[in-house]
Amino acid sequence: EMDGIRYASLEGFWQMMKFPESAQDPRANVPNVTWPATRAEVGQMTAFEAKDAGAFGSKVMKQMGINWVTYLGARLPYKVQEKGDHYQLIRRATWAKINQNPEVKRILLQTGSLVLRPDHDQGVDAPPAWRYYQIYMEIRAELQSQ
């Protein structure tokens, strides 16, 4: 849960930002594009279902020539090397997941000082927001210091 909305997964949260927020959202009115799900529906997806929905959103973003997603009406630069608004939002959502799921927190802390690695190739230029494994290690270090 974040900002009063419950998501089925962090992946669903991440991918739903690629979908239109309203009928006024420019992504809602792209010619010849029929969205396979609503933003709210994507927010209730998990794992590969959410990732596949997001892949559709990424294709539309590319078609439109945009590099932003939205959250609560704000446009957030998406694929950027800065630890900007999108990164901070992903970090906050990851903290919410850990704080709301004691078992996830316990398992993360059990990893001790293990270096976490991604489960898929993100390329050498992956933005910091995409490096979820590093975000988990940063949060783990913060939890360990408490």
N, CA, C and O atoms as a GROMACS GRO file, in nm:
protein
  584
    1GLU      N    1   0.085  -0.118   0.000
    1GLU     CA    2   0.000   0.000   0.000
    1GLU      C    3   0.088   0.123   0.000
    1GLU      O    4   0.188   0.131   0.072
    2MET      N    5   0.049   0.218  -0.082
    2MET     CA    6   0.123   0.344  -0.085
    2MET      C    7   0.027   0.455  -0.124
    2MET      O    8  -0.050   0.442  -0.220
    3ASP      N    9   0.032   0.562  -0.052
    3ASP     CA   10  -0.054   0.678  -0.076
    3ASP      C   11  -0.202   0.637  -0.084
    3ASP      O   12  -0.277   0.688  -0.166
    4GLY      N   13  -0.240   0.544   0.004
    4GLY     CA   14  -0.379   0.502   0.014
    4GLY      C   15  -0.426   0.403  -0.090
    4GLY      O   16  -0.545   0.370  -0.094
    5ILE      N   17  -0.337   0.355  -0.174
    5ILE     CA   18  -0.374   0.258  -0.276
    5ILE      C   19  -0.296   0.129  -0.250
    5ILE      O   20  -0.176   0.131  -0.225
    6ARG      N   21  -0.368   0.018  -0.258
    6ARG     CA   22  -0.305  -0.112  -0.238
    6ARG      C   23  -0.271  -0.173  -0.374
    6ARG      O   24  -0.356  -0.180  -0.463
    7TYR      N   25  -0.147  -0.215  -0.389
    7TYR     CA   26  -0.098  -0.279  -0.511
    7TYR      C   27  -0.070  -0.425  -0.481
    7TYR      O   28  -0.035  -0.460  -0.369
    8ALA      N   29  -0.087  -0.509  -0.582
    8ALA     CA   30  -0.062  -0.652  -0.563
    8ALA      C   31   0.087  -0.682  -0.553
    8ALA      O   32   0.127  -0.783  -0.494
    9SER      N   33   0.168  -0.595  -0.611
    9SER     CA   34   0.313  -0.620  -0.612
    9SER      C   35   0.388  -0.492  -0.646
    9SER      O   36   0.330  -0.396  -0.698
   10LEU      N   37   0.514  -0.492  -0.617
   10LEU     CA   38   0.599  -0.381  -0.656
   10LEU      C   39   0.609  -0.374  -0.809
   10LEU      O   40   0.615  -0.265  -0.866
   11GLU      N   41   0.610  -0.489  -0.874
   11GLU     CA   42   0.615  -0.493  -1.020
   11GLU      C   43   0.489  -0.430  -1.080
   11GLU      O   44   0.496  -0.352  -1.175
   12GLY      N   45   0.373  -0.463  -1.023
   12GLY     CA   46   0.249  -0.402  -1.070
   12GLY      C   47   0.250  -0.251  -1.052
   12GLY      O   48   0.207  -0.177  -1.140
   13PHE      N   49   0.301  -0.205  -0.937
   13PHE     CA   50   0.314  -0.062  -0.911
   13PHE      C   51   0.402   0.003  -1.017
   13PHE      O   52   0.366   0.105  -1.076
   14TRP      N   53   0.517  -0.056  -1.041
   14TRP     CA   54   0.615  -0.004  -1.136
   14TRP      C   55   0.554   0.007  -1.276
   14TRP      O   56   0.562   0.112  -1.341
   15GLN      N   57   0.493  -0.101  -1.322
   15GLN     CA   58   0.446  -0.107  -1.461
   15GLN      C   59   0.321  -0.023  -1.484
   15GLN      O   60   0.300   0.025  -1.595
   16MET      N   61   0.237  -0.005  -1.382
   16MET     CA   62   0.114   0.072  -1.402
   16MET      C   63   0.143   0.218  -1.432
   16MET      O   64   0.060   0.287  -1.490
   17MET      N   65   0.262   0.266  -1.393
   17MET     CA   66   0.297   0.406  -1.420
   17MET      C   67   0.312   0.434  -1.569
   17MET      O   68   0.311   0.550  -1.611
   18LYS      N   69   0.327   0.329  -1.650
   18LYS     CA   70   0.338   0.344  -1.795
   18LYS      C   71   0.201   0.358  -1.861
   18LYS      O   72   0.193   0.389  -1.980
   19PHE      N   73   0.093   0.336  -1.785
   19PHE     CA   74  -0.042   0.339  -1.838
   19PHE      C   75  -0.108   0.474  -1.811
   19PHE      O   76  -0.072   0.542  -1.715
   20PRO      N   77  -0.204   0.513  -1.895
   20PRO     CA   78  -0.270   0.643  -1.876
   20PRO      C   79  -0.340   0.654  -1.741
   20PRO      O   80  -0.401   0.559  -1.692
   21GLU      N   81  -0.328   0.772  -1.682
   21GLU     CA   82  -0.394   0.798  -1.553
   21GLU      C   83  -0.538   0.843  -1.571
   21GLU      O   84  -0.622   0.822  -1.484
   22SER      N   85  -0.567   0.904  -1.684
   22SER     CA   86  -0.702   0.957  -1.708
   22SER      C   87  -0.723   0.971  -1.858
   22SER      O   88  -0.632   0.947  -1.938
   23ALA      N   89  -0.842   1.009  -1.894
   23ALA     CA   90  -0.873   1.030  -2.036
   23ALA      C   91  -0.796   1.150  -2.092
   23ALA      O   92  -0.778   1.160  -2.214
   24GLN      N   93  -0.752   1.241  -2.005
   24GLN     CA   94  -0.676   1.358  -2.049
   24GLN      C   95  -0.527   1.327  -2.067
   24GLN      O   96  -0.454   1.407  -2.126
   25ASP      N   97  -0.482   1.215  -2.019
   25ASP     CA   98  -0.342   1.173  -2.032
   25ASP      C   99  -0.313   1.150  -2.181
   25ASP      O  100  -0.387   1.077  -2.247
   26PRO      N  101  -0.208   1.211  -2.236
   26PRO     CA  102  -0.178   1.194  -2.379
   26PRO      C  103  -0.164   1.047  -2.421
   26PRO      O  104  -0.189   1.013  -2.537
   27ARG      N  105  -0.124   0.961  -2.329
   27ARG     CA  106  -0.109   0.820  -2.362
   27ARG      C  107  -0.244   0.753  -2.388
   27ARG      O  108  -0.250   0.648  -2.453
   28ALA      N  109  -0.352   0.812  -2.339
   28ALA     CA  110  -0.485   0.754  -2.356
   28ALA      C  111  -0.540   0.776  -2.496
   28ALA      O  112  -0.637   0.711  -2.536
   29ASN      N  113  -0.479   0.866  -2.571
   29ASN     CA  114  -0.534   0.906  -2.700
   29ASN      C  115  -0.438   0.885  -2.816
   29ASN      O  116  -0.437   0.963  -2.911
   30VAL      N  117  -0.357   0.782  -2.809
   30VAL     CA  118  -0.264   0.751  -2.917
   30VAL      C  119  -0.340   0.678  -3.027
   30VAL      O  120  -0.406   0.577  -3.000
   31PRO      N  121  -0.333   0.728  -3.149
   31PRO     CA  122  -0.405   0.661  -3.258
   31PRO      C  123  -0.364   0.514  -3.272
   31PRO      O  124  -0.247   0.480  -3.261
   32ASN      N  125  -0.462   0.430  -3.296
   32ASN     CA  126  -0.442   0.286  -3.319
   32ASN      C  127  -0.384   0.211  -3.199
   32ASN      O  128  -0.327   0.103  -3.216
   33VAL      N  129  -0.399   0.266  -3.080
   33VAL     CA  130  -0.352   0.196  -2.960
   33VAL      C  131  -0.474   0.162  -2.873
   33VAL      O  132  -0.550   0.250  -2.834
   34THR      N  133  -0.489   0.035  -2.846
   34THR     CA  134  -0.591  -0.012  -2.753
   34THR      C  135  -0.518  -0.074  -2.634
   34THR      O  136  -0.453  -0.178  -2.647
   35TRP      N  137  -0.529  -0.010  -2.522
   35TRP     CA  138  -0.460  -0.058  -2.403
   35TRP      C  139  -0.520  -0.192  -2.359
   35TRP      O  140  -0.642  -0.205  -2.353
   36PRO      N  141  -0.436  -0.291  -2.328
   36PRO     CA  142  -0.486  -0.424  -2.292
   36PRO      C  143  -0.545  -0.433  -2.151
   36PRO      O  144  -0.610  -0.531  -2.116
   37ALA      N  145  -0.520  -0.331  -2.071
   37ALA     CA  146  -0.569  -0.328  -1.933
   37ALA      C  147  -0.572  -0.184  -1.888
   37ALA      O  148  -0.512  -0.096  -1.950
   38THR      N  149  -0.643  -0.160  -1.780
   38THR     CA  150  -0.642  -0.026  -1.722
   38THR      C  151  -0.521  -0.013  -1.629
   38THR      O  152  -0.457  -0.112  -1.592
   39ARG      N  153  -0.492   0.107  -1.594
   39ARG     CA  154  -0.384   0.134  -1.499
   39ARG      C  155  -0.411   0.061  -1.367
   39ARG      O  156  -0.322  -0.002  -1.310
   40ALA      N  157  -0.534   0.071  -1.318
   40ALA     CA  158  -0.570   0.004  -1.193
   40ALA      C  159  -0.553  -0.147  -1.203
   40ALA      O  160  -0.508  -0.211  -1.109
   41GLU      N  161  -0.589  -0.204  -1.316
   41GLU     CA  162  -0.574  -0.348  -1.336
   41GLU      C  163  -0.427  -0.388  -1.334
   41GLU      O  164  -0.391  -0.491  -1.276
   42VAL      N  165  -0.342  -0.309  -1.396
   42VAL     CA  166  -0.199  -0.340  -1.395
   42VAL      C  167  -0.145  -0.333  -1.252
   42VAL      O  168  -0.060  -0.414  -1.214
   43GLY      N  169  -0.192  -0.238  -1.174
   43GLY     CA  170  -0.151  -0.226  -1.035
   43GLY      C  171  -0.187  -0.348  -0.951
   43GLY      O  172  -0.131  -0.368  -0.843
   44GLN      N  173  -0.279  -0.430  -1.000
   44GLN     CA  174  -0.318  -0.552  -0.928
   44GLN      C  175  -0.253  -0.678  -0.986
   44GLN      O  176  -0.286  -0.789  -0.947
   45MET      N  177  -0.162  -0.658  -1.080
   45MET     CA  178  -0.091  -0.772  -1.140
   45MET      C  179   0.038  -0.799  -1.064
   45MET      O  180   0.088  -0.714  -0.990
   46THR      N  181   0.091  -0.919  -1.083
   46THR     CA  182   0.219  -0.958  -1.023
   46THR      C  183   0.310  -1.017  -1.130
   46THR      O  184   0.267  -1.054  -1.239
   47ALA      N  185   0.435  -1.025  -1.094
   47ALA     CA  186   0.536  -1.098  -1.172
   47ALA      C  187   0.530  -1.070  -1.322
   47ALA      O  188   0.523  -0.956  -1.366
   48PHE      N  189   0.534  -1.179  -1.399
   48PHE     CA  190   0.544  -1.166  -1.545
   48PHE      C  191   0.419  -1.107  -1.608
   48PHE      O  192   0.428  -1.044  -1.713
   49GLU      N  193   0.304  -1.126  -1.547
   49GLU     CA  194   0.182  -1.064  -1.600
   49GLU      C  195   0.198  -0.911  -1.599
   49GLU      O  196   0.166  -0.844  -1.698
   50ALA      N  197   0.247  -0.858  -1.488
   50ALA     CA  198   0.270  -0.714  -1.478
   50ALA      C  199   0.380  -0.670  -1.572
   50ALA      O  200   0.368  -0.568  -1.640
   51LYS      N  201   0.488  -0.746  -1.578
   51LYS     CA  202   0.601  -0.712  -1.666
   51LYS      C  203   0.556  -0.710  -1.812
   51LYS      O  204   0.596  -0.621  -1.887
   52ASP      N  205   0.475  -0.807  -1.852
   52ASP     CA  206   0.426  -0.811  -1.990
   52ASP      C  207   0.336  -0.691  -2.020
   52ASP      O  208   0.343  -0.634  -2.129
   53ALA      N  209   0.251  -0.654  -1.925
   53ALA     CA  210   0.168  -0.535  -1.944
   53ALA      C  211   0.257  -0.412  -1.960
   53ALA      O  212   0.233  -0.327  -2.045
   54GLY      N  213   0.361  -0.404  -1.877
   54GLY     CA  214   0.454  -0.292  -1.886
   54GLY      C  215   0.529  -0.288  -2.017
   54GLY      O  216   0.563  -0.180  -2.066
   55ALA      N  217   0.555  -0.405  -2.075
   55ALA     CA  218   0.622  -0.409  -2.206
   55ALA      C  219   0.535  -0.340  -2.311
   55ALA      O  220   0.586  -0.271  -2.399
   56PHE      N  221   0.404  -0.359  -2.300
   56PHE     CA  222   0.313  -0.289  -2.391
   56PHE      C  223   0.324  -0.139  -2.368
   56PHE      O  224   0.334  -0.062  -2.464
   57GLY      N  225   0.323  -0.098  -2.243
   57GLY     CA  226   0.337   0.044  -2.210
   57GLY      C  227   0.467   0.102  -2.264
   57GLY      O  228   0.469   0.215  -2.314
   58SER      N  229   0.574   0.027  -2.254
   58SER     CA  230   0.704   0.073  -2.306
   58SER      C  231   0.699   0.092  -2.457
   58SER      O  232   0.757   0.188  -2.509
   59LYS      N  233   0.631   0.002  -2.527
   59LYS     CA  234   0.618   0.016  -2.673
   59LYS      C  235   0.542   0.144  -2.710
   59LYS      O  236   0.579   0.213  -2.804
   60VAL      N  237   0.437   0.173  -2.634
   60VAL     CA  238   0.361   0.296  -2.660
   60VAL      C  239   0.447   0.418  -2.631
   60VAL      O  240   0.445   0.515  -2.706
   61MET      N  241   0.524   0.413  -2.522
   61MET     CA  242   0.613   0.524  -2.490
   61MET      C  243   0.712   0.548  -2.604
   61MET      O  244   0.736   0.662  -2.643
   62LYS      N  245   0.767   0.441  -2.656
   62LYS     CA  246   0.862   0.452  -2.768
   62LYS      C  247   0.792   0.509  -2.891
   62LYS      O  248   0.846   0.597  -2.958
   63GLN      N  249   0.672   0.459  -2.919
   63GLN     CA  250   0.594   0.507  -3.034
   63GLN      C  251   0.567   0.657  -3.021
   63GLN      O  252   0.570   0.730  -3.120
   64MET      N  253   0.539   0.702  -2.900
   64MET     CA  254   0.509   0.843  -2.875
   64MET      C  255   0.635   0.929  -2.865
   64MET      O  256   0.627   1.052  -2.873
   65GLY      N  257   0.750   0.865  -2.849
   65GLY     CA  258   0.874   0.941  -2.832
   65GLY      C  259   0.883   1.008  -2.696
   65GLY      O  260   0.937   1.118  -2.684
   66ILE      N  261   0.829   0.942  -2.593
   66ILE     CA  262   0.833   1.001  -2.458
   66ILE      C  263   0.923   0.917  -2.366
   66ILE      O  264   0.942   0.797  -2.387
   67ASN      N  265   0.977   0.982  -2.266
   67ASN     CA  266   1.060   0.916  -2.166
   67ASN      C  267   1.012   0.956  -2.027
   67ASN      O  268   1.091   1.000  -1.943
   68TRP      N  269   0.883   0.941  -2.005
   68TRP     CA  270   0.826   0.972  -1.874
   68TRP      C  271   0.712   0.877  -1.843
   68TRP      O  272   0.647   0.821  -1.932
   69VAL      N  273   0.691   0.861  -1.713
   69VAL     CA  274   0.577   0.787  -1.659
   69VAL      C  275   0.506   0.884  -1.565
   69VAL      O  276   0.555   0.994  -1.540
   70THR      N  277   0.392   0.842  -1.512
   70THR     CA  278   0.321   0.933  -1.421
   70THR      C  279   0.286   0.864  -1.290
   70THR      O  280   0.266   0.743  -1.282
   71TYR      N  281   0.278   0.949  -1.187
   71TYR     CA  282   0.231   0.904  -1.056
   71TYR      C  283   0.162   1.022  -0.989
   71TYR      O  284   0.220   1.129  -0.973
   72LEU      N  285   0.038   1.001  -0.951
   72LEU     CA  286  -0.044   1.105  -0.888
   72LEU      C  287  -0.041   1.235  -0.969
   72LEU      O  288  -0.032   1.345  -0.913
   73GLY      N  289  -0.049   1.221  -1.101
   73GLY     CA  290  -0.056   1.336  -1.190
   73GLY      C  291   0.077   1.398  -1.228
   73GLY      O  292   0.082   1.485  -1.315
   74ALA      N  293   0.185   1.356  -1.166
   74ALA     CA  294   0.316   1.414  -1.196
   74ALA      C  295   0.388   1.330  -1.302
   74ALA      O  296   0.386   1.207  -1.296
   75ARG      N  297   0.449   1.397  -1.397
   75ARG     CA  298   0.532   1.329  -1.496
   75ARG      C  299   0.672   1.312  -1.438
   75ARG      O  300   0.734   1.407  -1.391
   76LEU      N  301   0.720   1.189  -1.443
   76LEU     CA  302   0.852   1.158  -1.388
   76LEU      C  303   0.942   1.108  -1.500
   76LEU      O  304   0.908   1.011  -1.568
   77PRO      N  305   1.057   1.173  -1.522
   77PRO     CA  306   1.152   1.120  -1.621
   77PRO      C  307   1.183   0.974  -1.587
   77PRO      O  308   1.209   0.940  -1.472
   78TYR      N  309   1.180   0.888  -1.689
   78TYR     CA  310   1.184   0.744  -1.666
   78TYR      C  311   1.324   0.684  -1.678
   78TYR      O  312   1.380   0.639  -1.578
   79LYS      N  313   1.380   0.682  -1.794
   79LYS     CA  314   1.510   0.619  -1.814
   79LYS      C  315   1.617   0.727  -1.808
   79LYS      O  316   1.660   0.781  -1.910
   80VAL      N  317   1.660   0.758  -1.685
   80VAL     CA  318   1.760   0.862  -1.661
   80VAL      C  319   1.863   0.811  -1.562
   80VAL      O  320   1.835   0.722  -1.482
   81GLN      N  321   1.981   0.866  -1.567
   81GLN     CA  322   2.090   0.822  -1.480
   81GLN      C  323   2.089   0.890  -1.344
   81GLN      O  324   2.162   0.849  -1.253
   82GLU      N  325   2.007   0.994  -1.327
   82GLU     CA  326   2.001   1.062  -1.199
   82GLU      C  327   1.913   0.982  -1.102
   82GLU      O  328   1.826   0.906  -1.142
   83LYS      N  329   1.940   1.002  -0.976
   83LYS     CA  330   1.852   0.946  -0.873
   83LYS      C  331   1.745   1.049  -0.843
   83LYS      O  332   1.736   1.104  -0.733
   84GLY      N  333   1.664   1.074  -0.946
   84GLY     CA  334   1.562   1.178  -0.939
   84GLY      C  335   1.430   1.128  -0.882
   84GLY      O  336   1.425   1.036  -0.801
   85ASP      N  337   1.322   1.192  -0.928
   85ASP     CA  338   1.188   1.165  -0.873
   85ASP      C  339   1.145   1.021  -0.891
   85ASP      O  340   1.090   0.961  -0.798
   86HIS      N  341   1.168   0.963  -1.008
   86HIS     CA  342   1.127   0.824  -1.031
   86HIS      C  343   1.204   0.731  -0.939
   86HIS      O  344   1.146   0.640  -0.880
   87TYR      N  345   1.333   0.751  -0.927
   87TYR     CA  346   1.416   0.670  -0.837
   87TYR      C  347   1.364   0.681  -0.693
   87TYR      O  348   1.348   0.580  -0.624
   88GLN      N  349   1.339   0.803  -0.649
   88GLN     CA  350   1.293   0.823  -0.511
   88GLN      C  351   1.158   0.756  -0.489
   88GLN      O  352   1.132   0.702  -0.381
   89LEU      N  353   1.072   0.758  -0.589
   89LEU     CA  354   0.941   0.692  -0.578
   89LEU      C  355   0.958   0.541  -0.569
   89LEU      O  356   0.892   0.476  -0.488
   90ILE      N  357   1.044   0.484  -0.652
   90ILE     CA  358   1.067   0.339  -0.648
   90ILE      C  359   1.128   0.300  -0.514
   90ILE      O  360   1.092   0.197  -0.457
   91ARG      N  361   1.219   0.380  -0.464
   91ARG     CA  362   1.280   0.353  -0.334
   91ARG      C  363   1.175   0.358  -0.223
   91ARG      O  364   1.174   0.274  -0.133
   92ARG      N  365   1.086   0.457  -0.230
   92ARG     CA  366   0.979   0.470  -0.130
   92ARG      C  367   0.883   0.352  -0.138
   92ARG      O  368   0.839   0.301  -0.035
   93ALA      N  369   0.851   0.308  -0.259
   93ALA     CA  370   0.763   0.192  -0.276
   93ALA      C  371   0.830   0.064  -0.225
   93ALA      O  372   0.764  -0.022  -0.167
   94THR      N  373   0.960   0.052  -0.244
   94THR     CA  374   1.034  -0.065  -0.195
   94THR      C  375   1.035  -0.065  -0.043
   94THR      O  376   1.016  -0.169   0.019
   95TRP      N  377   1.057   0.051   0.018
   95TRP     CA  378   1.049   0.063   0.164
   95TRP      C  379   0.910   0.023   0.212
   95TRP      O  380   0.898  -0.048   0.312
   96ALA      N  381   0.805   0.068   0.143
   96ALA     CA  382   0.669   0.034   0.183
   96ALA      C  383   0.650  -0.117   0.180
   96ALA      O  384   0.590  -0.175   0.271
   97LYS      N  385   0.700  -0.181   0.076
   97LYS     CA  386   0.688  -0.328   0.066
   97LYS      C  387   0.756  -0.394   0.185
   97LYS      O  388   0.699  -0.485   0.246
   98ILE      N  389   0.874  -0.351   0.217
   98ILE     CA  390   0.950  -0.413   0.326
   98ILE      C  391   0.885  -0.386   0.461
   98ILE      O  392   0.874  -0.476   0.544
   99ASN      N  393   0.841  -0.264   0.483
   99ASN     CA  394   0.780  -0.229   0.611
   99ASN      C  395   0.644  -0.295   0.631
   99ASN      O  396   0.602  -0.316   0.745
  100GLN      N  397   0.575  -0.328   0.523
  100GLN     CA  398   0.443  -0.388   0.534
  100GLN      C  399   0.445  -0.540   0.526
  100GLN      O  400   0.341  -0.605   0.541
  101ASN      N  401   0.561  -0.597   0.503
  101ASN     CA  402   0.574  -0.742   0.490
  101ASN      C  403   0.688  -0.791   0.579
  101ASN      O  404   0.802  -0.799   0.534
  102PRO      N  405   0.658  -0.825   0.704
  102PRO     CA  406   0.762  -0.866   0.798
  102PRO      C  407   0.848  -0.983   0.746
  102PRO      O  408   0.968  -0.990   0.774
  103GLU      N  409   0.787  -1.073   0.671
  103GLU     CA  410   0.863  -1.187   0.618
  103GLU      C  411   0.965  -1.142   0.514
  103GLU      O  412   1.077  -1.194   0.510
  104VAL      N  413   0.929  -1.047   0.432
  104VAL     CA  414   1.023  -0.992   0.333
  104VAL      C  415   1.138  -0.923   0.406
  104VAL      O  416   1.254  -0.939   0.368
  105LYS      N  417   1.105  -0.847   0.509
  105LYS     CA  418   1.209  -0.778   0.587
  105LYS      C  419   1.302  -0.880   0.653
  105LYS      O  420   1.424  -0.864   0.651
  106ARG      N  421   1.244  -0.984   0.711
  106ARG     CA  422   1.325  -1.088   0.777
  106ARG      C  423   1.420  -1.155   0.678
  106ARG      O  424   1.538  -1.174   0.707
  107ILE      N  425   1.369  -1.191   0.562
  107ILE     CA  426   1.452  -1.258   0.461
  107ILE      C  427   1.561  -1.164   0.411
  107ILE      O  428   1.676  -1.205   0.394
  108LEU      N  429   1.526  -1.038   0.388
  108LEU     CA  430   1.626  -0.941   0.341
  108LEU      C  431   1.739  -0.930   0.445
  108LEU      O  432   1.856  -0.930   0.409
  109LEU      N  433   1.703  -0.919   0.571
  109LEU     CA  434   1.805  -0.908   0.676
  109LEU      C  435   1.888  -1.036   0.686
  109LEU      O  436   2.006  -1.031   0.719
  110GLN      N  437   1.826  -1.151   0.660
  110GLN     CA  438   1.900  -1.278   0.665
  110GLN      C  439   2.008  -1.286   0.559
  110GLN      O  440   2.102  -1.364   0.573
  111THR      N  441   1.996  -1.208   0.453
  111THR     CA  442   2.099  -1.213   0.348
  111THR      C  443   2.231  -1.153   0.397
  111THR      O  444   2.333  -1.166   0.330
  112GLY      N  445   2.228  -1.089   0.513
  112GLY     CA  446   2.351  -1.039   0.574
  112GLY      C  447   2.423  -0.940   0.486
  112GLY      O  448   2.374  -0.831   0.459
  113SER      N  449   2.541  -0.979   0.440
  113SER     CA  450   2.620  -0.891   0.354
  113SER      C  451   2.633  -0.947   0.212
  113SER      O  452   2.718  -0.903   0.135
  114LEU      N  453   2.548  -1.042   0.179
  114LEU     CA  454   2.553  -1.097   0.043
  114LEU      C  455   2.530  -0.987  -0.059
  114LEU      O  456   2.449  -0.897  -0.038
  115VAL      N  457   2.602  -0.995  -0.168
  115VAL     CA  458   2.581  -0.902  -0.279
  115VAL      C  459   2.464  -0.956  -0.360
  115VAL      O  460   2.472  -1.066  -0.416
  116LEU      N  461   2.358  -0.880  -0.367
  116LEU     CA  462   2.240  -0.922  -0.443
  116LEU      C  463   2.263  -0.889  -0.590
  116LEU      O  464   2.323  -0.787  -0.624
  117ARG      N  465   2.215  -0.976  -0.675
  117ARG     CA  466   2.232  -0.960  -0.820
  117ARG      C  467   2.096  -0.959  -0.888
  117ARG      O  468   1.999  -1.015  -0.835
  118PRO      N  469   2.086  -0.896  -1.005
  118PRO     CA  470   1.959  -0.895  -1.077
  118PRO      C  471   1.929  -1.034  -1.131
  118PRO      O  472   2.019  -1.114  -1.156
  119ASP      N  473   1.800  -1.061  -1.150
  119ASP     CA  474   1.760  -1.190  -1.205
  119ASP      C  475   1.746  -1.186  -1.356
  119ASP      O  476   1.707  -1.285  -1.419
  120HIS      N  477   1.779  -1.071  -1.416
  120HIS     CA  478   1.777  -1.058  -1.562
  120HIS      C  479   1.876  -0.950  -1.603
  120HIS      O  480   1.910  -0.862  -1.524
  121ASP      N  481   1.921  -0.956  -1.727
  121ASP     CA  482   2.018  -0.860  -1.779
  121ASP      C  483   1.949  -0.726  -1.801
  121ASP      O  484   1.850  -0.717  -1.874
  122GLN      N  485   2.002  -0.623  -1.739
  122GLN     CA  486   1.945  -0.490  -1.755
  122GLN      C  487   2.030  -0.401  -1.844
  122GLN      O  488   1.993  -0.287  -1.872
  123GLY      N  489   2.142  -0.452  -1.889
  123GLY     CA  490   2.232  -0.372  -1.969
  123GLY      C  491   2.322  -0.287  -1.881
  123GLY      O  492   2.292  -0.264  -1.764
  124VAL      N  493   2.431  -0.242  -1.938
  124VAL     CA  494   2.530  -0.168  -1.860
  124VAL      C  495   2.485  -0.026  -1.824
  124VAL      O  496   2.536   0.033  -1.729
  125ASP      N  497   2.391   0.028  -1.898
  125ASP     CA  498   2.347   0.165  -1.873
  125ASP      C  499   2.212   0.173  -1.801
  125ASP      O  500   2.142   0.273  -1.812
  126ALA      N  501   2.176   0.067  -1.729
  126ALA     CA  502   2.048   0.067  -1.657
  126ALA      C  503   2.044   0.182  -1.556
  126ALA      O  504   2.139   0.199  -1.480
  127PRO      N  505   1.937   0.258  -1.555
  127PRO     CA  506   1.925   0.368  -1.460
  127PRO      C  507   1.922   0.317  -1.316
  127PRO      O  508   1.886   0.201  -1.292
  128PRO      N  509   1.958   0.401  -1.220
  128PRO     CA  510   1.957   0.360  -1.080
  128PRO      C  511   1.820   0.309  -1.033
  128PRO      O  512   1.815   0.216  -0.952
  129ALA      N  513   1.711   0.365  -1.082
  129ALA     CA  514   1.578   0.320  -1.040
  129ALA      C  515   1.551   0.176  -1.084
  129ALA      O  516   1.471   0.107  -1.020
  130TRP      N  517   1.616   0.132  -1.189
  130TRP     CA  518   1.595  -0.004  -1.240
  130TRP      C  519   1.678  -0.105  -1.162
  130TRP      O  520   1.653  -0.225  -1.171
  131ARG      N  521   1.775  -0.060  -1.086
  131ARG     CA  522   1.866  -0.150  -1.013
  131ARG      C  523   1.805  -0.184  -0.876
  131ARG      O  524   1.858  -0.146  -0.772
  132TYR      N  525   1.696  -0.256  -0.881
  132TYR     CA  526   1.620  -0.292  -0.761
  132TYR      C  527   1.705  -0.367  -0.660
  132TYR      O  528   1.686  -0.350  -0.539
  133TYR      N  529   1.798  -0.448  -0.706
  133TYR     CA  530   1.884  -0.525  -0.616
  133TYR      C  531   1.974  -0.432  -0.535
  133TYR      O  532   2.004  -0.460  -0.419
  134GLN      N  533   2.018  -0.321  -0.596
  134GLN     CA  534   2.099  -0.224  -0.521
  134GLN      C  535   2.012  -0.149  -0.421
  134GLN      O  536   2.056  -0.120  -0.310
  135ILE      N  537   1.890  -0.118  -0.460
  135ILE     CA  538   1.798  -0.052  -0.368
  135ILE      C  539   1.773  -0.141  -0.246
  135ILE      O  540   1.772  -0.093  -0.133
  136TYR      N  541   1.754  -0.271  -0.270
  136TYR     CA  542   1.736  -0.364  -0.158
  136TYR      C  543   1.860  -0.366  -0.068
  136TYR      O  544   1.848  -0.370   0.054
  137MET      N  545   1.979  -0.364  -0.127
  137MET     CA  546   2.100  -0.366  -0.045
  137MET      C  547   2.114  -0.237   0.035
  137MET      O  548   2.158  -0.240   0.150
  138GLU      N  549   2.077  -0.122  -0.024
  138GLU     CA  550   2.082   0.005   0.048
  138GLU      C  551   1.984   0.002   0.167
  138GLU      O  552   2.018   0.044   0.277
  139ILE      N  553   1.863  -0.047   0.142
  139ILE     CA  554   1.764  -0.056   0.248
  139ILE      C  555   1.810  -0.153   0.356
  139ILE      O  556   1.794  -0.127   0.475
  140ARG      N  557   1.867  -0.265   0.314
  140ARG     CA  558   1.918  -0.363   0.411
  140ARG      C  559   2.023  -0.298   0.502
  140ARG      O  560   2.020  -0.316   0.623
  141ALA      N  561   2.114  -0.222   0.443
  141ALA     CA  562   2.217  -0.155   0.522
  141ALA      C  563   2.155  -0.057   0.621
  141ALA      O  564   2.201  -0.046   0.735
  142GLU      N  565   2.052   0.014   0.578
  142GLU     CA  566   1.984   0.107   0.668
  142GLU      C  567   1.916   0.033   0.782
  142GLU      O  568   1.921   0.076   0.897
  143LEU      N  569   1.851  -0.078   0.749
  143LEU     CA  570   1.787  -0.159   0.854
  143LEU      C  571   1.889  -0.216   0.952
  143LEU      O  572   1.865  -0.219   1.072
  144GLN      N  573   2.002  -0.261   0.900
  144GLN     CA  574   2.106  -0.319   0.986
  144GLN      C  575   2.166  -0.214   1.079
  144GLN      O  576   2.209  -0.248   1.189
  145SER      N  577   2.169  -0.088   1.037
  145SER     CA  578   2.228   0.016   1.120
  145SER      C  579   2.132   0.067   1.226
  145SER      O  580   2.172   0.142   1.316
  146GLN      N  581   2.005   0.026   1.217
  146GLN     CA  582   1.906   0.073   1.316
  146GLN      C  583   1.915  -0.008   1.445
  146GLN      O  584   1.839   0.017   1.538
   0.00000   0.00000   0.00000
